[in-house]
């Protein structure tokens, strides 16, 4: 199943940097693929 997980691309990291500036509390990463947003939160 790991081969079918979305590999984070440039868009994932751009979103990560934006969310870090915007969010100061709890984050729910639901159904986004690799989970990079939850890991970075």
C-alpha positions in Angstrom: 0.0 0.0 0.0 2.9 2.4 0.6 3.6 2.6 -3.1 0.1 4.2 -3.6 0.6 7.0 -1.1 1.0 10.5 -2.6 4.6 11.5 -2.7 4.9 15.1 -1.4 5.8 17.6 -4.1 6.6 21.2 -4.2 2.9 22.1 -3.7 2.9 20.1 -0.4 5.8 22.1 1.0 4.4 25.4 -0.2 1.2 24.6 1.7 3.2 23.5 4.7 5.0 26.9 4.9 1.7 28.8 4.5 -0.1 26.8 7.2 2.8 27.2 9.6 2.3 31.0 9.4 -1.5 30.8 9.6 -2.2 28.2 12.2 -1.3 28.5 15.9 -3.3 25.6 17.3 -4.7 22.2 16.3 -4.6 20.9 12.8 -6.6 18.0 11.2 -5.0 16.5 8.2 -7.8 14.4 6.8 -7.5 12.5 3.5 -4.6 14.5 2.1 -2.4 11.6 1.0 1.0 11.4 2.6 0.2 13.2 5.8 3.0 15.7 5.5 0.8 18.5 6.8 0.0 16.6 10.0 3.6 15.6 10.5 4.8 19.2 10.1 2.0 20.6 12.4 
